[in-house]
Amino acid sequence: MLMKMTKKIIAIDADDTLFDENTAVRHFMNNHYGFKHTAKDYLVEGPFDNYWENIWHKNSAETTTMYEEFVVSSYKENLKPITGALSVLNELNKQYDLVIVTSRDQRGIKMTHSSLALHYPNIFSDVHFVPLWGDGSEATKAKICSEIGASYLIDDCFEHCLLAAEAGISAILFGDYGWNRQQNLPKGIIRCKDWEAVRRALCGK
């Protein structure tokens, strides 16, 4: 009897990988706080952990408050999909099992499922929420990827990709953002600046 081949699993981040949060944050902050920032302002290089502090010139507490206001706003709920993602995901879905691994918290569960159904219908077999913020959890995306047997992680955050690579999971550092422009990527991580590059990397054509 022929054995059924099991598809390799690709774990994919949500924000700034599937959904354009960076642009939505800029529009929210401009409209609610009177900033005049352009897209270029949101591409300046800086560390991931306090990226917006450097743009808004606010301290950590103020930045957290401002971002929390964004998280519960309609701007977050109505993020636009990243250009080119849907067509590439439809192609990848023929060869791989695609799942979401996101650090959105409990407030984002319903929103995430609604956005995926709207913009990426019938693409993902499962959604995993990793409680990275606020509860002292030691969970990581790499740990979740290992637990579900993912072969790949696609994420815009270098730190998540690094932990995945160290766990033996091939990582794709997605996008060309100010917070992820590391010049020398370690073994196990490649950079794909857009979804067409992801297609070439994973479909081999």
Protein Blocks (a to p, Z undefined) as FASTA:
>chain_A
ZZddddddddddfehplpcfklmmmmmmmmmnopabdfklmmcgcdfklmmmmmnopafk
lmmmmmmmmmmmmklmmcccdehklmmmmmmmmmmccddddfbdfklmmmmmmmmmmmmg
hkbgbdcdddfbhnlpabdfklmmmmnopabdcdfbfklmmmmmmnopacddedjdfklm
cfbdcehiacdfbfklmmmmmnoZZ
